[in-house]
Amino acid sequence: MVHKEILEAKEVADYLHLHIFTVHKLARQGVLPAFKIGHGWRFRKEALDEWIRMREGSGKNRRSTKAPLKKGVFC
């Protein structure tokens, strides 16, 4: 299996078990760490893994999607 450093939205949807529309929405809202290349969203796997670690054990309810992110890091 090839380890990819940069993922496309479909790969993130599969990785996080989300619908691709949800991935796009969360990226647009700045909830998921992402950047755009042309019209497509790209995601650093390392940033996604850190985002998951930050959310684990945060005590937030399931419906809350906001997690504190460092501004400017993923733009």
PDB file of N, CA, C and O in Angstrom:
ATOM      1  N   MET A   1       0.837  -1.178   0.000  1.00  0.00           N
ATOM      2  CA  MET A   1       0.000   0.000   0.000  1.00  0.00           C
ATOM      3  C   MET A   1       0.887   1.248   0.000  1.00  0.00           C
ATOM      4  O   MET A   1       1.858   1.335   0.751  1.00  0.00           O
ATOM      5  N   VAL A   2       0.537   2.198  -0.848  1.00  0.00           N
ATOM      6  CA  VAL A   2       1.300   3.431  -0.965  1.00  0.00           C
ATOM      7  C   VAL A   2       0.813   4.428   0.081  1.00  0.00           C
ATOM      8  O   VAL A   2      -0.387   4.672   0.208  1.00  0.00           O
ATOM      9  N   HIS A   3       1.752   5.002   0.826  1.00  0.00           N
ATOM     10  CA  HIS A   3       1.410   6.018   1.833  1.00  0.00           C
ATOM     11  C   HIS A   3       1.374   7.371   1.135  1.00  0.00           C
ATOM     12  O   HIS A   3       2.384   7.835   0.606  1.00  0.00           O
ATOM     13  N   LYS A   4       0.191   8.003   1.140  1.00  0.00           N
ATOM     14  CA  LYS A   4       0.036   9.300   0.502  1.00  0.00           C
ATOM     15  C   LYS A   4       0.064  10.391   1.551  1.00  0.00           C
ATOM     16  O   LYS A   4      -0.599  10.299   2.583  1.00  0.00           O
ATOM     17  N   GLU A   5       0.842  11.426   1.273  1.00  0.00           N
ATOM     18  CA  GLU A   5       0.952  12.556   2.186  1.00  0.00           C
ATOM     19  C   GLU A   5      -0.192  13.547   1.973  1.00  0.00           C
ATOM     20  O   GLU A   5      -0.691  14.139   2.929  1.00  0.00           O
ATOM     21  N   ILE A   6      -0.610  13.726   0.706  1.00  0.00           N
ATOM     22  CA  ILE A   6      -1.690  14.644   0.347  1.00  0.00           C
ATOM     23  C   ILE A   6      -2.863  13.814  -0.171  1.00  0.00           C
ATOM     24  O   ILE A   6      -2.702  12.975  -1.057  1.00  0.00           O
ATOM     25  N   LEU A   7      -4.047  14.062   0.397  1.00  0.00           N
ATOM     26  CA  LEU A   7      -5.249  13.313   0.011  1.00  0.00           C
ATOM     27  C   LEU A   7      -6.236  14.219  -0.703  1.00  0.00           C
ATOM     28  O   LEU A   7      -6.284  15.423  -0.454  1.00  0.00           O
ATOM     29  N   GLU A   8      -7.020  13.632  -1.590  1.00  0.00           N
ATOM     30  CA  GLU A   8      -8.112  14.332  -2.242  1.00  0.00           C
ATOM     31  C   GLU A   8      -9.376  14.135  -1.408  1.00  0.00           C
ATOM     32  O   GLU A   8      -9.411  13.290  -0.514  1.00  0.00           O
ATOM     33  N   ALA A   9     -10.412  14.919  -1.705  1.00  0.00           N
ATOM     34  CA  ALA A   9     -11.643  14.905  -0.908  1.00  0.00           C
ATOM     35  C   ALA A   9     -12.270  13.508  -0.833  1.00  0.00           C
ATOM     36  O   ALA A   9     -12.740  13.113   0.234  1.00  0.00           O
ATOM     37  N   LYS A  10     -12.290  12.764  -1.917  1.00  0.00           N
ATOM     38  CA  LYS A  10     -12.887  11.420  -1.914  1.00  0.00           C
ATOM     39  C   LYS A  10     -12.120  10.500  -0.965  1.00  0.00           C
ATOM     40  O   LYS A  10     -12.720   9.696  -0.251  1.00  0.00           O
ATOM     41  N   GLU A  11     -10.801  10.622  -0.963  1.00  0.00           N
ATOM     42  CA  GLU A  11      -9.982   9.798  -0.068  1.00  0.00           C
ATOM     43  C   GLU A  11     -10.231  10.170   1.396  1.00  0.00           C
ATOM     44  O   GLU A  11     -10.256   9.297   2.264  1.00  0.00           O
ATOM     45  N   VAL A  12     -10.412  11.456   1.666  1.00  0.00           N
ATOM     46  CA  VAL A  12     -10.712  11.901   3.032  1.00  0.00           C
ATOM     47  C   VAL A  12     -12.088  11.389   3.451  1.00  0.00           C
ATOM     48  O   VAL A  12     -12.274  10.957   4.589  1.00  0.00           O
ATOM     49  N   ALA A  13     -13.047  11.437   2.534  1.00  0.00           N
ATOM     50  CA  ALA A  13     -14.386  10.917   2.834  1.00  0.00           C
ATOM     51  C   ALA A  13     -14.302   9.441   3.222  1.00  0.00           C
ATOM     52  O   ALA A  13     -14.932   9.015   4.189  1.00  0.00           O
ATOM     53  N   ASP A  14     -13.537   8.677   2.480  1.00  0.00           N
ATOM     54  CA  ASP A  14     -13.362   7.253   2.802  1.00  0.00           C
ATOM     55  C   ASP A  14     -12.641   7.082   4.141  1.00  0.00           C
ATOM     56  O   ASP A  14     -13.032   6.249   4.958  1.00  0.00           O
ATOM     57  N   TYR A  15     -11.601   7.862   4.357  1.00  0.00           N
ATOM     58  CA  TYR A  15     -10.789   7.766   5.566  1.00  0.00           C
ATOM     59  C   TYR A  15     -11.592   8.100   6.819  1.00  0.00           C
ATOM     60  O   TYR A  15     -11.461   7.426   7.841  1.00  0.00           O
ATOM     61  N   LEU A  16     -12.427   9.145   6.743  1.00  0.00           N
ATOM     62  CA  LEU A  16     -13.204   9.591   7.900  1.00  0.00           C
ATOM     63  C   LEU A  16     -14.616   9.006   7.943  1.00  0.00           C
ATOM     64  O   LEU A  16     -15.376   9.287   8.870  1.00  0.00           O
ATOM     65  N   HIS A  17     -14.968   8.197   6.947  1.00  0.00           N
ATOM     66  CA  HIS A  17     -16.302   7.599   6.850  1.00  0.00           C
ATOM     67  C   HIS A  17     -17.381   8.680   6.809  1.00  0.00           C
ATOM     68  O   HIS A  17     -18.375   8.626   7.533  1.00  0.00           O
ATOM     69  N   LEU A  18     -17.148   9.667   5.933  1.00  0.00           N
ATOM     70  CA  LEU A  18     -18.096  10.759   5.728  1.00  0.00           C
ATOM     71  C   LEU A  18     -18.507  10.789   4.267  1.00  0.00           C
ATOM     72  O   LEU A  18     -17.833  10.218   3.409  1.00  0.00           O
ATOM     73  N   HIS A  19     -19.603  11.450   3.996  1.00  0.00           N
ATOM     74  CA  HIS A  19     -20.011  11.683   2.613  1.00  0.00           C
ATOM     75  C   HIS A  19     -19.107  12.769   2.044  1.00  0.00           C
ATOM     76  O   HIS A  19     -18.696  13.674   2.771  1.00  0.00           O
ATOM     77  N   ILE A  20     -18.798  12.693   0.773  1.00  0.00           N
ATOM     78  CA  ILE A  20     -17.905  13.674   0.160  1.00  0.00           C
ATOM     79  C   ILE A  20     -18.463  15.096   0.262  1.00  0.00           C
ATOM     80  O   ILE A  20     -17.694  16.048   0.390  1.00  0.00           O
ATOM     81  N   PHE A  21     -19.793  15.251   0.208  1.00  0.00           N
ATOM     82  CA  PHE A  21     -20.384  16.587   0.368  1.00  0.00           C
ATOM     83  C   PHE A  21     -20.075  17.156   1.755  1.00  0.00           C
ATOM     84  O   PHE A  21     -19.846  18.357   1.901  1.00  0.00           O
ATOM     85  N   THR A  22     -20.069  16.294   2.766  1.00  0.00           N
ATOM     86  CA  THR A  22     -19.744  16.724   4.130  1.00  0.00           C
ATOM     87  C   THR A  22     -18.285  17.162   4.206  1.00  0.00           C
ATOM     88  O   THR A  22     -17.975  18.164   4.850  1.00  0.00           O
ATOM     89  N   VAL A  23     -17.395  16.430   3.563  1.00  0.00           N
ATOM     90  CA  VAL A  23     -15.977  16.793   3.540  1.00  0.00           C
ATOM     91  C   VAL A  23     -15.812  18.172   2.899  1.00  0.00           C
ATOM     92  O   VAL A  23     -15.095  19.020   3.429  1.00  0.00           O
ATOM     93  N   HIS A  24     -16.470  18.398   1.766  1.00  0.00           N
ATOM     94  CA  HIS A  24     -16.383  19.705   1.095  1.00  0.00           C
ATOM     95  C   HIS A  24     -16.925  20.817   1.989  1.00  0.00           C
ATOM     96  O   HIS A  24     -16.323  21.887   2.086  1.00  0.00           O
ATOM     97  N   LYS A  25     -18.049  20.569   2.634  1.00  0.00           N
ATOM     98  CA  LYS A  25     -18.661  21.566   3.512  1.00  0.00           C
ATOM     99  C   LYS A  25     -17.729  21.912   4.670  1.00  0.00           C
ATOM    100  O   LYS A  25     -17.521  23.088   4.966  1.00  0.00           O
ATOM    101  N   LEU A  26     -17.170  20.901   5.324  1.00  0.00           N
ATOM    102  CA  LEU A  26     -16.290  21.133   6.467  1.00  0.00           C
ATOM    103  C   LEU A  26     -15.000  21.841   6.043  1.00  0.00           C
ATOM    104  O   LEU A  26     -14.455  22.648   6.797  1.00  0.00           O
ATOM    105  N   ALA A  27     -14.517  21.541   4.845  1.00  0.00           N
ATOM    106  CA  ALA A  27     -13.326  22.229   4.325  1.00  0.00           C
ATOM    107  C   ALA A  27     -13.648  23.702   4.059  1.00  0.00           C
ATOM    108  O   ALA A  27     -12.874  24.582   4.436  1.00  0.00           O
ATOM    109  N   ARG A  28     -14.776  23.972   3.416  1.00  0.00           N
ATOM    110  CA  ARG A  28     -15.198  25.356   3.133  1.00  0.00           C
ATOM    111  C   ARG A  28     -15.356  26.165   4.415  1.00  0.00           C
ATOM    112  O   ARG A  28     -14.999  27.341   4.465  1.00  0.00           O
ATOM    113  N   GLN A  29     -15.893  25.526   5.446  1.00  0.00           N
ATOM    114  CA  GLN A  29     -16.135  26.203   6.725  1.00  0.00           C
ATOM    115  C   GLN A  29     -14.855  26.360   7.556  1.00  0.00           C
ATOM    116  O   GLN A  29     -14.854  27.048   8.577  1.00  0.00           O
ATOM    117  N   GLY A  30     -13.781  25.726   7.117  1.00  0.00           N
ATOM    118  CA  GLY A  30     -12.531  25.808   7.866  1.00  0.00           C
ATOM    119  C   GLY A  30     -12.464  24.851   9.042  1.00  0.00           C
ATOM    120  O   GLY A  30     -11.574  24.962   9.884  1.00  0.00           O
ATOM    121  N   VAL A  31     -13.393  23.917   9.106  1.00  0.00           N
ATOM    122  CA  VAL A  31     -13.405  22.942  10.199  1.00  0.00           C
ATOM    123  C   VAL A  31     -12.326  21.886   9.965  1.00  0.00           C
ATOM    124  O   VAL A  31     -11.584  21.543  10.885  1.00  0.00           O
ATOM    125  N   LEU A  32     -12.237  21.376   8.750  1.00  0.00           N
ATOM    126  CA  LEU A  32     -11.187  20.427   8.395  1.00  0.00           C
ATOM    127  C   LEU A  32      -9.982  21.198   7.864  1.00  0.00           C
ATOM    128  O   LEU A  32     -10.151  22.145   7.096  1.00  0.00           O
ATOM    129  N   PRO A  33      -8.772  20.812   8.260  1.00  0.00           N
ATOM    130  CA  PRO A  33      -7.582  21.468   7.713  1.00  0.00           C
ATOM    131  C   PRO A  33      -7.417  21.093   6.243  1.00  0.00           C
ATOM    132  O   PRO A  33      -7.198  19.928   5.913  1.00  0.00           O
ATOM    133  N   ALA A  34      -7.523  22.086   5.367  1.00  0.00           N
ATOM    134  CA  ALA A  34      -7.504  21.819   3.925  1.00  0.00           C
ATOM    135  C   ALA A  34      -6.974  23.028   3.172  1.00  0.00           C
ATOM    136  O   ALA A  34      -6.875  24.128   3.717  1.00  0.00           O
ATOM    137  N   PHE A  35      -6.635  22.804   1.910  1.00  0.00           N
ATOM    138  CA  PHE A  35      -6.250  23.884   1.013  1.00  0.00           C
ATOM    139  C   PHE A  35      -6.753  23.535  -0.381  1.00  0.00           C
ATOM    140  O   PHE A  35      -7.021  22.373  -0.683  1.00  0.00           O
ATOM    141  N   LYS A  36      -6.877  24.547  -1.219  1.00  0.00           N
ATOM    142  CA  LYS A  36      -7.389  24.329  -2.573  1.00  0.00           C
ATOM    143  C   LYS A  36      -6.260  24.383  -3.583  1.00  0.00           C
ATOM    144  O   LYS A  36      -5.338  25.193  -3.485  1.00  0.00           O
ATOM    145  N   ILE A  37      -6.364  23.500  -4.546  1.00  0.00           N
ATOM    146  CA  ILE A  37      -5.532  23.545  -5.741  1.00  0.00           C
ATOM    147  C   ILE A  37      -6.514  23.577  -6.895  1.00  0.00           C
ATOM    148  O   ILE A  37      -7.220  22.600  -7.146  1.00  0.00           O
ATOM    149  N   GLY A  38      -6.560  24.694  -7.594  1.00  0.00           N
ATOM    150  CA  GLY A  38      -7.577  24.866  -8.629  1.00  0.00           C
ATOM    151  C   GLY A  38      -8.948  24.851  -7.987  1.00  0.00           C
ATOM    152  O   GLY A  38      -9.228  25.633  -7.079  1.00  0.00           O
ATOM    153  N   HIS A  39      -9.803  23.955  -8.462  1.00  0.00           N
ATOM    154  CA  HIS A  39     -11.148  23.846  -7.909  1.00  0.00           C
ATOM    155  C   HIS A  39     -11.266  22.734  -6.866  1.00  0.00           C
ATOM    156  O   HIS A  39     -12.315  22.580  -6.240  1.00  0.00           O
ATOM    157  N   GLY A  40     -10.203  21.965  -6.679  1.00  0.00           N
ATOM    158  CA  GLY A  40     -10.287  20.814  -5.774  1.00  0.00           C
ATOM    159  C   GLY A  40      -9.628  21.042  -4.442  1.00  0.00           C
ATOM    160  O   GLY A  40      -8.608  21.723  -4.337  1.00  0.00           O
ATOM    161  N   TRP A  41     -10.236  20.454  -3.410  1.00  0.00           N
ATOM    162  CA  TRP A  41      -9.684  20.512  -2.064  1.00  0.00           C
ATOM    163  C   TRP A  41      -8.617  19.443  -1.905  1.00  0.00           C
ATOM    164  O   TRP A  41      -8.743  18.344  -2.444  1.00  0.00           O
ATOM    165  N   ARG A  42      -7.558  19.773  -1.157  1.00  0.00           N
ATOM    166  CA  ARG A  42      -6.513  18.818  -0.806  1.00  0.00           C
ATOM    167  C   ARG A  42      -6.316  18.862   0.701  1.00  0.00           C
ATOM    168  O   ARG A  42      -6.563  19.884   1.342  1.00  0.00           O
ATOM    169  N   PHE A  43      -5.876  17.758   1.250  1.00  0.00           N
ATOM    170  CA  PHE A  43      -5.757  17.594   2.693  1.00  0.00           C
ATOM    171  C   PHE A  43      -4.445  16.895   3.011  1.00  0.00           C
ATOM    172  O   PHE A  43      -4.117  15.877   2.401  1.00  0.00           O
ATOM    173  N   ARG A  44      -3.699  17.433   3.958  1.00  0.00           N
ATOM    174  CA  ARG A  44      -2.485  16.752   4.431  1.00  0.00           C
ATOM    175  C   ARG A  44      -2.920  15.690   5.435  1.00  0.00           C
ATOM    176  O   ARG A  44      -3.612  15.990   6.408  1.00  0.00           O
ATOM    177  N   LYS A  45      -2.511  14.450   5.191  1.00  0.00           N
ATOM    178  CA  LYS A  45      -2.904  13.354   6.080  1.00  0.00           C
ATOM    179  C   LYS A  45      -2.437  13.627   7.498  1.00  0.00           C
ATOM    180  O   LYS A  45      -3.164  13.353   8.453  1.00  0.00           O
ATOM    181  N   GLU A  46      -1.239  14.159   7.648  1.00  0.00           N
ATOM    182  CA  GLU A  46      -0.703  14.468   8.973  1.00  0.00           C
ATOM    183  C   GLU A  46      -1.588  15.492   9.705  1.00  0.00           C
ATOM    184  O   GLU A  46      -1.816  15.366  10.908  1.00  0.00           O
ATOM    185  N   ALA A  47      -2.081  16.495   8.984  1.00  0.00           N
ATOM    186  CA  ALA A  47      -2.955  17.507   9.590  1.00  0.00           C
ATOM    187  C   ALA A  47      -4.301  16.895   9.982  1.00  0.00           C
ATOM    188  O   ALA A  47      -4.860  17.238  11.024  1.00  0.00           O
ATOM    189  N   LEU A  48      -4.819  15.994   9.152  1.00  0.00           N
ATOM    190  CA  LEU A  48      -6.076  15.312   9.493  1.00  0.00           C
ATOM    191  C   LEU A  48      -5.906  14.447  10.740  1.00  0.00           C
ATOM    192  O   LEU A  48      -6.768  14.432  11.618  1.00  0.00           O
ATOM    193  N   ASP A  49      -4.788  13.728  10.806  1.00  0.00           N
ATOM    194  CA  ASP A  49      -4.539  12.883  11.981  1.00  0.00           C
ATOM    195  C   ASP A  49      -4.426  13.721  13.247  1.00  0.00           C
ATOM    196  O   ASP A  49      -4.909  13.318  14.305  1.00  0.00           O
ATOM    197  N   GLU A  50      -3.787  14.896  13.143  1.00  0.00           N
ATOM    198  CA  GLU A  50      -3.688  15.796  14.295  1.00  0.00           C
ATOM    199  C   GLU A  50      -5.075  16.334  14.664  1.00  0.00           C
ATOM    200  O   GLU A  50      -5.399  16.444  15.847  1.00  0.00           O
ATOM    201  N   TRP A  51      -5.887  16.665  13.669  1.00  0.00           N
ATOM    202  CA  TRP A  51      -7.252  17.154  13.888  1.00  0.00           C
ATOM    203  C   TRP A  51      -8.063  16.088  14.644  1.00  0.00           C
ATOM    204  O   TRP A  51      -8.823  16.412  15.557  1.00  0.00           O
ATOM    205  N   ILE A  52      -7.898  14.837  14.260  1.00  0.00           N
ATOM    206  CA  ILE A  52      -8.590  13.733  14.937  1.00  0.00           C
ATOM    207  C   ILE A  52      -8.105  13.630  16.384  1.00  0.00           C
ATOM    208  O   ILE A  52      -8.916  13.505  17.301  1.00  0.00           O
ATOM    209  N   ARG A  53      -6.785  13.682  16.592  1.00  0.00           N
ATOM    210  CA  ARG A  53      -6.234  13.596  17.955  1.00  0.00           C
ATOM    211  C   ARG A  53      -6.763  14.725  18.837  1.00  0.00           C
ATOM    212  O   ARG A  53      -7.066  14.505  20.009  1.00  0.00           O
ATOM    213  N   MET A  54      -6.877  15.930  18.282  1.00  0.00           N
ATOM    214  CA  MET A  54      -7.392  17.067  19.048  1.00  0.00           C
ATOM    215  C   MET A  54      -8.848  16.849  19.449  1.00  0.00           C
ATOM    216  O   MET A  54      -9.273  17.297  20.514  1.00  0.00           O
ATOM    217  N   ARG A  55      -9.599  16.174  18.614  1.00  0.00           N
ATOM    218  CA  ARG A  55     -11.015  15.965  18.873  1.00  0.00           C
ATOM    219  C   ARG A  55     -11.254  14.777  19.801  1.00  0.00           C
ATOM    220  O   ARG A  55     -12.277  14.729  20.484  1.00  0.00           O
ATOM    221  N   GLU A  56     -10.338  13.827  19.839  1.00  0.00           N
ATOM    222  CA  GLU A  56     -10.486  12.679  20.734  1.00  0.00           C
ATOM    223  C   GLU A  56     -10.404  13.149  22.175  1.00  0.00           C
ATOM    224  O   GLU A  56      -9.476  13.864  22.554  1.00  0.00           O
ATOM    225  N   GLY A  57     -11.351  12.755  22.949  1.00  0.00           N
ATOM    226  CA  GLY A  57     -11.321  13.093  24.359  1.00  0.00           C
ATOM    227  C   GLY A  57     -11.587  14.553  24.661  1.00  0.00           C
ATOM    228  O   GLY A  57     -11.364  15.008  25.783  1.00  0.00           O
ATOM    229  N   SER A  58     -12.069  15.302  23.654  1.00  0.00           N
ATOM    230  CA  SER A  58     -12.326  16.726  23.890  1.00  0.00           C
ATOM    231  C   SER A  58     -13.610  16.937  24.683  1.00  0.00           C
ATOM    232  O   SER A  58     -13.870  18.039  25.165  1.00  0.00           O
ATOM    233  N   GLY A  59     -14.423  15.869  24.819  1.00  0.00           N
ATOM    234  CA  GLY A  59     -15.656  15.961  25.588  1.00  0.00           C
ATOM    235  C   GLY A  59     -16.791  16.643  24.842  1.00  0.00           C
ATOM    236  O   GLY A  59     -17.875  16.832  25.394  1.00  0.00           O
ATOM    237  N   LYS A  60     -16.547  17.015  23.589  1.00  0.00           N
ATOM    238  CA  LYS A  60     -17.608  17.667  22.813  1.00  0.00           C
ATOM    239  C   LYS A  60     -18.624  16.631  22.369  1.00  0.00           C
ATOM    240  O   LYS A  60     -18.299  15.465  22.148  1.00  0.00           O
ATOM    241  N   ASN A  61     -19.867  17.091  22.243  1.00  0.00           N
ATOM    242  CA  ASN A  61     -20.888  16.150  21.796  1.00  0.00           C
ATOM    243  C   ASN A  61     -20.689  15.820  20.325  1.00  0.00           C
ATOM    244  O   ASN A  61     -19.955  16.508  19.615  1.00  0.00           O
ATOM    245  N   ARG A  62     -21.333  14.788  19.887  1.00  0.00           N
ATOM    246  CA  ARG A  62     -21.171  14.255  18.547  1.00  0.00           C
ATOM    247  C   ARG A  62     -21.541  15.244  17.456  1.00  0.00           C
ATOM    248  O   ARG A  62     -20.961  15.194  16.372  1.00  0.00           O
ATOM    249  N   ARG A  63     -22.477  16.134  17.701  1.00  0.00           N
ATOM    250  CA  ARG A  63     -22.960  17.052  16.671  1.00  0.00           C
ATOM    251  C   ARG A  63     -22.039  18.251  16.475  1.00  0.00           C
ATOM    252  O   ARG A  63     -22.105  18.924  15.446  1.00  0.00           O
ATOM    253  N   SER A  64     -21.191  18.517  17.447  1.00  0.00           N
ATOM    254  CA  SER A  64     -20.294  19.658  17.321  1.00  0.00           C
ATOM    255  C   SER A  64     -19.137  19.300  16.401  1.00  0.00           C
ATOM    256  O   SER A  64     -18.502  18.262  16.586  1.00  0.00           O
ATOM    257  N   THR A  65     -18.852  20.148  15.408  1.00  0.00           N
ATOM    258  CA  THR A  65     -17.773  19.860  14.465  1.00  0.00           C
ATOM    259  C   THR A  65     -16.629  20.841  14.586  1.00  0.00           C
ATOM    260  O   THR A  65     -15.601  20.665  13.932  1.00  0.00           O
ATOM    261  N   LYS A  66     -16.775  21.864  15.398  1.00  0.00           N
ATOM    262  CA  LYS A  66     -15.712  22.867  15.519  1.00  0.00           C
ATOM    263  C   LYS A  66     -14.645  22.402  16.499  1.00  0.00           C
ATOM    264  O   LYS A  66     -14.947  21.975  17.613  1.00  0.00           O
ATOM    265  N   ALA A  67     -13.405  22.492  16.071  1.00  0.00           N
ATOM    266  CA  ALA A  67     -12.266  22.231  16.946  1.00  0.00           C
ATOM    267  C   ALA A  67     -11.304  23.387  16.735  1.00  0.00           C
ATOM    268  O   ALA A  67     -11.206  23.907  15.624  1.00  0.00           O
ATOM    269  N   PRO A  68     -10.595  23.798  17.771  1.00  0.00           N
ATOM    270  CA  PRO A  68      -9.681  24.914  17.592  1.00  0.00           C
ATOM    271  C   PRO A  68      -8.578  24.554  16.605  1.00  0.00           C
ATOM    272  O   PRO A  68      -7.943  23.505  16.721  1.00  0.00           O
ATOM    273  N   LEU A  69      -8.360  25.428  15.639  1.00  0.00           N
ATOM    274  CA  LEU A  69      -7.314  25.227  14.645  1.00  0.00           C
ATOM    275  C   LEU A  69      -6.365  26.417  14.678  1.00  0.00           C
ATOM    276  O   LEU A  69      -6.765  27.531  15.015  1.00  0.00           O
ATOM    277  N   LYS A  70      -5.128  26.178  14.331  1.00  0.00           N
ATOM    278  CA  LYS A  70      -4.166  27.268  14.246  1.00  0.00           C
ATOM    279  C   LYS A  70      -4.422  28.028  12.962  1.00  0.00           C
ATOM    280  O   LYS A  70      -4.386  27.438  11.882  1.00  0.00           O
ATOM    281  N   LYS A  71      -4.676  29.311  13.050  1.00  0.00           N
ATOM    282  CA  LYS A  71      -4.971  30.116  11.874  1.00  0.00           C
ATOM    283  C   LYS A  71      -3.732  30.229  10.996  1.00  0.00           C
ATOM    284  O   LYS A  71      -2.612  30.395  11.480  1.00  0.00           O
ATOM    285  N   GLY A  72      -3.971  30.132   9.676  1.00  0.00           N
ATOM    286  CA  GLY A  72      -2.913  30.330   8.704  1.00  0.00           C
ATOM    287  C   GLY A  72      -2.025  29.138   8.450  1.00  0.00           C
ATOM    288  O   GLY A  72      -1.193  29.180   7.543  1.00  0.00           O
ATOM    289  N   VAL A  73      -2.170  28.086   9.212  1.00  0.00           N
ATOM    290  CA  VAL A  73      -1.292  26.938   9.058  1.00  0.00           C
ATOM    291  C   VAL A  73      -1.630  26.137   7.815  1.00  0.00           C
ATOM    292  O   VAL A  73      -0.736  25.573   7.184  1.00  0.00           O
ATOM    293  N   PHE A  74      -2.896  26.076   7.455  1.00  0.00           N
ATOM    294  CA  PHE A  74      -3.328  25.187   6.376  1.00  0.00           C
ATOM    295  C   PHE A  74      -3.760  25.929   5.129  1.00  0.00           C
ATOM    296  O   PHE A  74      -4.332  25.303   4.237  1.00  0.00           O
ATOM    297  N   CYS A  75      -3.523  27.209   5.014  1.00  0.00           N
ATOM    298  CA  CYS A  75      -3.967  27.986   3.855  1.00  0.00           C
ATOM    299  C   CYS A  75      -2.947  27.953   2.752  1.00  0.00           C
ATOM    300  O   CYS A  75      -3.156  28.556   1.699  1.00  0.00           O
TER     301      CYS A  75
END
